[in-house]
Amino acid sequence: MLLIDADLRRPSVHKMLQLPNSPGLVSYLTGQSDWQSVVQPSAAPGLDVFVCGPIPPNPAELLSSERMRNLLQQAAARYPFVLLDSPPLLNVADSRILATLVEGVVLVVKASGTAREVVRRAHVYARNVGANVIGVVLNNLDVRADGYYGYYASYHDAYLAEGDAEEKEAAAER
């Protein structure tokens, strides 16, 4: 598996995995290196990492480039899974750009810290750019806390209700 730190504004994968942050994705996207030479092995078996590298002045432009498309195609041919870590979907255009280049999007939601409306809006933004939202990961979840099941059920119900509304709207357009 290849993990790419595609958060060109606030990269964090290198810190989390205790790897040097240069050279990286930005070095490749700006033509300074080929991508295979800067991918690093991690301490986890079977996980290679492509760190971000230096923060560029033009993240959205780099992520929407032909070089980024080529990278994803080549990486998918070499690795069984390619995972991109991106900035939050609602904050900048970068994640929406990336969402159009990948097979699926997984929303990562801070449990009990992200309002349901924010999650709904992120889901709508992703779908509006044609992204295939394949799931949601709840992080920082305390399963011992009261309300966990209520939170999940509320999110699940809201998610299904949104899907029902979209289906009804599509049916009305036919």
Stockholm file with secondary structure:
# STOCKHOLM 1.0

chainA/1-174         MLLIDADLRRPSVHKMLQLPNSPGLVSYLTGQSDWQSVVQPSAAPGLDVFVCGPIPPNPAELLSSERMRNLLQQAAARYPFVLLDSPPLLNVADSRILATLVEGVVLVVKASGTAREVVRRAHVYARNVGANVIGVVLNNLDVRADGYYGYYASYHDAYLAEGDAEEKEAAAER
#=GR chainA/1-174 SS CEEEECCSSSCCHHHHTTCCCCSCHHHHHTTSSCHHHHCEECSSTTCEEECCCSCCSCHHHHHTSHHHHHHHHHHHHHCSCEEEECCCTTTCHHHHHHHTTSSCEEEEEETTTSCHHHHHHHHHHHHHTTCCEEEEEEESCCTTSTTHHHHHHHHHHHHHHHHHHHHHHHHHHC
#=GC SS_cons         CEEEECCSSSCCHHHHTTCCCCSCHHHHHTTSSCHHHHCEECSSTTCEEECCCSCCSCHHHHHTSHHHHHHHHHHHHHCSCEEEECCCTTTCHHHHHHHTTSSCEEEEEETTTSCHHHHHHHHHHHHHTTCCEEEEEEESCCTTSTTHHHHHHHHHHHHHHHHHHHHHHHHHHC
//
